[in-house]
Amino acid sequence: MSYLEYSVKRVPTGPRKILHLNWPLVLLLTAVASVGFLMLYSVAGGNLSRWAEPQMKRFAAGLVLMFAVAFVPIWFWRNMAALAYGVSILLLLAVEFIGDVGMGAQRWIDLGFIRLQPSELTKITLVMFLAAYYDWLDIRKTSHPLYVLLPAILILLPTALVLQQPDLGTALLIMIGGAAVMFAAGVHWLYFGTVIAAGAGLVSAVFASRGTSWQLLRDYQFRRIDTFLDPATDPLGAGYHITQAQIALGSGGWAGRGFMQGTQSRLNFLPEKHTDFIFTTLAEEFGFVGAFSLLALYILIIGFCVASAISNRDRFASLLTLGIATAFFLYFAVNMAMVMGLAPVVGVPLPLVSYGGSAMLVLMVAFGLVQSAHIHRPR
């Protein structure tokens, strides 16, 4: 849809765009980020400058980016989708050659002012490109095998590159996020049923390959699976992370031990307490009430995104918003399931709460796209 067509449909222009922002969504994002600042201050033992202050600066920069992206017409982002996807693929390839190594994985590119994790960017650019593709495609061809093949390739390419880093958790999120856009676009459910059946067969093959010359996963990934199935088998080794997380979750009770009173984090029993396992600190200090309150904020964010997508008559904007909402849901759902022992430990941060630069800024840009879709929707 051209700029002229948008103008005819009375899309707000200039300063009026501020009035059409989804302000409840902005407030909810700020509330979740504020929970993160509070918990980062706590896990640092009352030290503001260690983690909380840098996170505040990143969120402030993220807000600026979100507003900047939001005020750009959504048709521009549709036209940029293919380029954005291509750049993210090139960055993933660059990681293989010049990427920084951390904790046994090669996932980052050092840009000086920030260590960029291209896989985080890919989650959003893939959604953009798929939304643009289905906006272009005749809806009657959505489930035609030929037109299902291309988006499948678009999803599998970055998934394979991220698996090489290795980063199984992010690869799965990329694949599921892309599949969600395909489903929302109207691809027939039989395709997804076939993939699920093939996935079950692959899981069987993965377990059968263990200890053979054609082993499909690395040893540490198998240890994560073993730990997930029975953490007590190695409570001081591979099962240490999840065991300590479960102790923290259980000790919080109904209302928690109190702010900065969590023993697991204060005594450094919790691993990665400022990143992947920060939710356990929240649950220990504020109990079920605090954990449920954060979950409620996340659900409200999803709700506002879905409501915006449903009310949007532009196919690209609607699919883009639904795809970003799905990616955001997967972020917090996988992290919470991971620390509660309901899913293997895969290194997925808690969105807007865990310490980190790439995830924070990419998410804020993503919500800028959601805001752009909301502001510039046909009226």
C-alpha positions as a printed NumPy array, in Angstrom:
array([[  0.   ,   0.   ,   0.   ],
       [  1.488,   3.341,  -1.044],
       [  1.914,   6.432,   1.124],
       [ -0.823,   8.17 ,  -0.885],
       [ -3.253,   5.315,  -0.197],
       [ -2.468,   5.538,   3.523],
       [ -3.023,   9.297,   3.493],
       [ -6.404,   8.908,   1.819],
       [ -7.396,   6.501,   4.609],
       [ -6.748,   9.23 ,   7.187],
       [ -3.603,   7.869,   8.796],
       [ -2.384,  10.426,  11.386],
       [  0.541,  12.607,  10.354],
       [  3.072,  14.824,  12.128],
       [  2.654,  15.577,  15.853],
       [ -0.762,  13.882,  15.851],
       [  1.03 ,  10.527,  15.795],
       [  1.937,  10.995,  19.467],
       [ -1.752,  10.982,  20.357],
       [ -2.289,   7.723,  18.469],
       [  0.512,   5.808,  20.231],
       [ -0.602,   2.773,  22.17 ],
       [  0.214,   4.441,  25.494],
       [ -0.999,   1.572,  27.721],
       [  1.565,  -0.623,  25.968],
       [  4.324,   1.941,  26.637],
       [  3.388,   2.04 ,  30.33 ],
       [  3.332,  -1.756,  30.583],
       [  6.779,  -2.055,  28.991],
       [  8.106,   0.564,  31.418],
       [  6.55 ,  -1.296,  34.365],
       [  8.2  ,  -4.594,  33.363],
       [ 11.564,  -2.894,  32.806],
       [ 11.253,  -1.227,  36.236],
       [ 10.842,  -4.669,  37.809],
       [ 14.084,  -5.582,  36.086],
       [ 15.892,  -2.526,  37.478],
       [ 14.691,  -3.4  ,  40.963],
       [ 15.842,  -7.019,  40.736],
       [ 19.221,  -6.124,  39.2  ],
       [ 19.773,  -3.707,  42.083],
       [ 18.907,  -6.503,  44.503],
       [ 21.123,  -9.227,  43.   ],
       [ 24.036,  -6.759,  42.952],
       [ 23.696,  -6.383,  46.722],
       [ 22.452,  -2.807,  46.582],
       [ 24.989,  -1.685,  43.985],
       [ 23.202,   0.505,  41.414],
       [ 26.108,   0.94 ,  39.012],
       [ 26.92 ,  -2.751,  38.507],
       [ 23.87 ,  -3.897,  36.519],
       [ 20.822,  -1.717,  37.218],
       [ 22.213,   1.609,  35.989],
       [ 23.527,   0.277,  32.644],
       [ 20.168,  -1.45 ,  32.149],
       [ 18.328,   1.829,  32.806],
       [ 20.448,   3.58 ,  30.186],
       [ 19.742,   0.821,  27.686],
       [ 16.016,   1.037,  28.332],
       [ 16.092,   4.831,  27.884],
       [ 17.917,   4.346,  24.571],
       [ 15.394,   1.629,  23.713],
       [ 12.475,   3.994,  24.323],
       [ 14.023,   6.538,  21.962],
       [ 14.458,   3.807,  19.338],
       [ 10.888,   2.606,  19.857],
       [  9.429,   6.07 ,  19.304],
       [ 11.685,   6.668,  16.293],
       [ 10.573,   3.4  ,  14.682],
       [  6.927,   4.01 ,  15.636],
       [  6.691,   7.365,  13.846],
       [  7.942,   5.917,  10.542],
       [  5.025,   4.762,   8.324],
       [  4.415,   1.019,   8.435],
       [  4.598,   0.754,   4.635],
       [  8.271,   1.772,   4.86 ],
       [  9.03 ,  -1.139,   7.195],
       [  7.192,  -3.496,   4.866],
       [  9.417,  -2.356,   1.996],
       [ 12.526,  -2.766,   4.176],
       [ 11.633,  -6.283,   5.377],
       [ 13.668,  -8.211,   2.781],
       [ 16.721,  -6.005,   3.328],
       [ 16.472,  -6.341,   7.117],
       [ 16.262, -10.13 ,   6.817],
       [ 19.236, -10.224,   4.462],
       [ 21.359,  -8.108,   6.811],
       [ 20.535, -10.366,   9.765],
       [ 21.58 , -13.432,   7.736],
       [ 24.878, -11.747,   6.826],
       [ 25.457, -10.94 ,  10.497],
       [ 24.806, -14.568,  11.438],
       [ 27.383, -15.617,   8.851],
       [ 29.819, -13.019,  10.203],
       [ 29.509, -14.56 ,  13.667],
       [ 31.083, -17.731,  12.261],
       [ 34.246, -15.819,  11.319],
       [ 34.625, -12.814,  13.635],
       [ 32.219, -13.589,  16.45 ],
       [ 33.195, -13.314,  20.11 ],
       [ 33.205, -16.492,  22.18 ],
       [ 31.56 , -16.552,  25.597],
       [ 30.606, -19.474,  27.855],
       [ 31.534, -22.   ,  25.173],
       [ 29.465, -20.423,  22.404],
       [ 30.233, -18.043,  19.544],
       [ 27.163, -15.784,  19.366],
       [ 28.221, -12.123,  19.521],
       [ 29.827,  -9.463,  17.344],
       [ 31.703,  -6.752,  19.213],
       [ 30.729,  -3.353,  17.772],
       [ 32.645,  -1.401,  20.403],
       [ 29.689,   0.293,  22.068],
       [ 27.677,  -2.951,  22.282],
       [ 28.111,  -6.69 ,  21.836],
       [ 25.435,  -7.465,  19.268],
       [ 23.819, -10.899,  19.217],
       [ 22.561, -11.256,  15.617],
       [ 20.287, -14.177,  16.516],
       [ 18.177, -11.781,  18.617],
       [ 17.784,  -9.475,  15.628],
       [ 16.874, -12.401,  13.388],
       [ 13.801, -13.233,  15.489],
       [ 12.283,  -9.893,  14.449],
       [ 13.554,  -9.577,  10.872],
       [ 12.228, -13.065,  10.064],
       [  8.775, -12.071,  11.301],
       [  8.973,  -8.874,   9.217],
       [  9.913, -10.716,   6.04 ],
       [  7.28 , -13.431,   6.466],
       [  4.587, -10.808,   7.146],
       [  5.625,  -8.93 ,   3.982],
       [  5.62 , -12.18 ,   2.   ],
       [  2.077, -13.099,   3.028],
       [  0.942,  -9.527,   2.46 ],
       [  2.189,  -9.857,  -1.13 ],
       [  0.876, -13.396,  -1.686],
       [ -2.66 , -14.009,  -2.929],
       [ -4.512, -15.434,   0.071],
       [ -5.848, -18.288,  -2.099],
       [ -2.26 , -19.514,  -2.627],
       [ -1.302, -19.505,   1.056],
       [ -1.412, -23.299,   1.445],
       [ -0.108, -24.199,  -2.023],
       [  3.017, -26.407,  -1.566],
       [  5.138, -24.174,  -3.805],
       [  4.304, -21.068,  -1.761],
       [  4.821, -22.908,   1.536],
       [  8.321, -23.963,   0.504],
       [  9.807, -20.456,   0.366],
       [  8.821, -19.382,   3.919],
       [  9.992, -22.786,   5.167],
       [ 13.433, -22.081,   3.663],
       [ 13.408, -18.556,   5.122],
       [ 12.843, -20.094,   8.573],
       [ 15.264, -23.013,   8.291],
       [ 18.223, -20.922,   7.052],
       [ 18.682, -18.77 ,  10.202],
       [ 17.692, -21.733,  12.391],
       [ 20.576, -23.775,  10.971],
       [ 23.035, -20.884,  11.355],
       [ 22.071, -20.308,  14.997],
       [ 22.382, -24.043,  15.738],
       [ 26.003, -23.801,  14.585],
       [ 26.89 , -21.248,  17.291],
       [ 25.579, -23.412,  19.145],
       [ 22.362, -21.936,  20.568],
       [ 19.589, -24.511,  20.609],
       [ 17.153, -22.365,  22.614],
       [ 17.272, -19.358,  20.271],
       [ 17.129, -21.62 ,  17.204],
       [ 13.9  , -23.169,  18.488],
       [ 12.425, -19.727,  19.215],
       [ 13.25 , -18.545,  15.688],
       [ 11.637, -21.627,  14.167],
       [  8.475, -21.49 ,  16.31 ],
       [  8.128, -17.72 ,  15.798],
       [  8.286, -18.15 ,  12.028],
       [  5.809, -21.027,  12.136],
       [  3.409, -18.844,  14.158],
       [  3.356, -16.224,  11.37 ],
       [  2.652, -18.95 ,   8.812],
       [ -0.204, -20.273,  10.948],
       [ -1.665, -16.791,  11.438],
       [ -1.452, -16.207,   7.677],
       [ -3.706, -19.206,   7.106],
       [ -1.37 , -22.05 ,   6.113],
       [ -3.258, -25.357,   6.397],
       [ -2.907, -27.207,   9.689],
       [ -1.809, -30.43 ,   7.938],
       [  1.591, -28.855,   7.244],
       [  2.083, -28.223,  10.953],
       [  0.873, -31.71 ,  11.826],
       [  3.452, -33.164,   9.447],
       [  6.221, -31.053,  10.975],
       [  5.218, -32.071,  14.51 ],
       [  5.265, -35.755,  13.502],
       [  8.679, -35.275,  11.888],
       [  9.856, -33.485,  15.029],
       [  8.814, -36.451,  17.154],
       [ 10.812, -38.702,  14.85 ],
       [ 13.804, -36.369,  15.102],
       [ 13.66 , -36.441,  18.903],
       [ 13.747, -40.232,  18.758],
       [ 16.724, -40.075,  16.412],
       [ 18.518, -37.63 ,  18.726],
       [ 18.263, -40.025,  21.667],
       [ 19.249, -42.971,  19.47 ],
       [ 22.353, -41.112,  18.246],
       [ 23.804, -40.577,  21.711],
       [ 27.259, -42.07 ,  22.02 ],
       [ 27.503, -42.922,  18.32 ],
       [ 29.709, -41.485,  15.587],
       [ 26.705, -39.599,  14.156],
       [ 25.647, -37.995,  17.458],
       [ 23.216, -35.159,  16.648],
       [ 23.683, -33.068,  19.804],
       [ 26.759, -32.078,  21.749],
       [ 27.538, -33.731,  25.065],
       [ 26.621, -30.653,  27.12 ],
       [ 23.229, -30.503,  25.398],
       [ 22.551, -34.124,  26.323],
       [ 23.547, -33.308,  29.896],
       [ 20.951, -30.521,  29.893],
       [ 18.314, -33.028,  28.828],
       [ 19.38 , -35.451,  31.559],
       [ 19.244, -32.644,  34.096],
       [ 15.785, -31.646,  32.927],
       [ 14.482, -35.199,  33.299],
       [ 16.057, -35.751,  36.722],
       [ 18.064, -32.899,  38.316],
       [ 18.744, -35.007,  41.419],
       [ 21.049, -37.327,  39.502],
       [ 23.824, -34.722,  39.645],
       [ 22.817, -31.991,  42.135],
       [ 26.339, -30.561,  42.401],
       [ 27.158, -30.82 ,  38.711],
       [ 24.854, -30.577,  35.729],
       [ 21.788, -30.415,  37.964],
       [ 23.119, -27.61 ,  40.166],
       [ 21.465, -24.748,  38.268],
       [ 17.932, -26.091,  38.301],
       [ 18.231, -27.48 ,  41.848],
       [ 19.209, -24.094,  43.267],
       [ 16.521, -22.377,  41.194],
       [ 13.842, -24.687,  42.569],
       [ 15.053, -24.076,  46.13 ],
       [ 14.755, -20.322,  45.565],
       [ 11.293, -20.662,  44.027],
       [ 10.062, -22.815,  46.889],
       [ 11.554, -20.705,  49.67 ],
       [  9.713, -17.595,  48.451],
       [  6.356, -18.966,  49.536],
       [  3.271, -16.788,  49.159],
       [  4.67 , -13.296,  49.778],
       [  8.439, -13.853,  49.635],
       [ 11.327, -13.23 ,  52.019],
       [ 11.401,  -9.502,  51.332],
       [ 13.354,  -7.171,  49.07 ],
       [ 17.089,  -7.995,  49.1  ],
       [ 16.474, -10.777,  51.628],
       [ 16.74 , -13.755,  49.285],
       [ 19.352, -16.173,  50.588],
       [ 19.931, -18.022,  47.309],
       [ 20.95 , -14.904,  45.411],
       [ 22.584, -13.038,  48.297],
       [ 24.814, -16.01 ,  49.11 ],
       [ 25.562, -16.619,  45.423],
       [ 23.971, -20.047,  45.217],
       [ 21.966, -19.001,  42.16 ],
       [ 23.904, -19.212,  38.867],
       [ 23.478, -16.429,  36.29 ],
       [ 21.3  , -14.615,  38.817],
       [ 21.304, -11.374,  36.811],
       [ 20.461, -12.957,  33.442],
       [ 18.758, -16.295,  32.796],
       [ 17.746, -17.041,  36.41 ],
       [ 16.619, -13.602,  37.542],
       [ 13.   , -14.792,  37.767],
       [ 13.947, -17.087,  40.664],
       [ 15.303, -14.106,  42.593],
       [ 12.009, -12.288,  42.069],
       [ 10.042, -15.333,  43.241],
       [ 12.237, -15.771,  46.33 ],
       [ 12.039, -12.136,  47.415],
       [  8.4  , -11.405,  46.468],
       [  6.925, -14.898,  46.44 ],
       [  3.987, -16.106,  44.401],
       [  2.403, -12.64 ,  44.494],
       [  5.421, -10.991,  42.881],
       [  5.942, -13.737,  40.301],
       [  2.264, -13.747,  39.327],
       [  2.234,  -9.938,  39.079],
       [  5.089,  -9.985,  36.581],
       [  3.339, -12.724,  34.609],
       [  0.162, -10.593,  34.594],
       [  2.112,  -7.652,  33.134],
       [  3.466,  -9.89 ,  30.387],
       [ -0.019, -11.215,  29.587],
       [ -1.396,  -7.665,  29.396],
       [  1.341,  -6.741,  26.896],
       [  0.377,  -9.739,  24.765],
       [ -3.29 ,  -8.785,  25.086],
       [ -2.765,  -5.226,  23.839],
       [ -0.68 ,  -6.507,  20.905],
       [ -3.303,  -9.089,  19.898],
       [ -6.111,  -6.515,  20.206],
       [ -4.161,  -4.111,  18.001],
       [ -3.528,  -6.842,  15.417],
       [ -7.171,  -7.911,  15.286],
       [ -8.38 ,  -4.346,  14.79 ],
       [ -5.833,  -3.642,  12.045],
       [ -7.17 ,  -4.046,   8.506],
       [ -3.707,  -4.008,   6.94 ],
       [ -2.519,  -7.62 ,   6.459],
       [  1.192,  -6.887,   6.841],
       [  0.719,  -4.821,  10.002],
       [ -1.592,  -7.4  ,  11.545],
       [  0.727, -10.359,  10.842],
       [  3.76 ,  -8.374,  12.   ],
       [  2.093,  -7.502,  15.309],
       [  0.949, -11.087,  15.902],
       [  4.425, -12.41 ,  15.057],
       [  6.151, -10.036,  17.466],
       [  3.598, -10.856,  20.176],
       [  4.338, -14.559,  19.668],
       [  8.098, -14.01 ,  19.842],
       [  7.669, -12.016,  23.056],
       [  5.449, -14.734,  24.536],
       [  8.019, -17.41 ,  23.719],
       [ 10.713, -15.351,  25.462],
       [  9.083, -15.229,  28.869],
       [  7.256, -18.58 ,  28.625],
       [ 10.447, -20.526,  27.877],
       [ 12.476, -18.669,  30.525],
       [  9.881, -19.243,  33.243],
       [  9.402, -22.88 ,  32.267],
       [ 13.171, -23.347,  32.255],
       [ 13.801, -22.035,  35.77 ],
       [ 10.816, -23.97 ,  37.144],
       [ 12.118, -27.239,  35.737],
       [  9.355, -27.555,  33.132],
       [ 11.77 , -27.205,  30.194],
       [ 15.491, -27.846,  29.664],
       [ 17.916, -25.035,  30.493],
       [ 18.485, -23.372,  27.112],
       [ 19.812, -19.926,  28.012],
       [ 16.816, -17.736,  27.124],
       [ 16.697, -14.382,  29.003],
       [ 13.597, -12.973,  30.703],
       [ 12.491, -10.119,  28.396],
       [ 13.111,  -6.572,  29.676],
       [ 14.112,  -7.979,  33.086],
       [ 17.321,  -9.964,  32.51 ],
       [ 20.539,  -7.991,  32.151],
       [ 21.62 ,  -7.644,  28.521],
       [ 21.96 ,  -5.131,  25.721],
       [ 21.06 ,  -6.889,  22.476],
       [ 17.841,  -8.464,  23.73 ],
       [ 16.65 ,  -5.223,  25.329],
       [ 17.271,  -2.986,  22.298],
       [ 15.941,  -5.499,  19.763],
       [ 12.745,  -5.927,  21.78 ],
       [ 12.217,  -2.171,  21.971],
       [ 12.69 ,  -1.87 ,  18.203],
       [ 10.181,  -4.713,  17.796],
       [  7.631,  -2.879,  19.913],
       [  8.385,   0.212,  17.836],
       [  7.18 ,  -1.793,  14.832],
       [  4.049,  -2.75 ,  16.784],
       [  3.469,   0.926,  17.537],
       [  4.034,   1.883,  13.885],
       [  1.435,  -0.677,  12.85 ],
       [ -0.959,   0.729,  15.463],
       [ -0.432,   4.396,  14.592],
       [ -0.592,   4.01 ,  10.814],
       [ -3.451,   1.524,  10.586],
       [ -6.196,   2.467,   8.084],
       [ -9.057,   4.239,   9.827]])
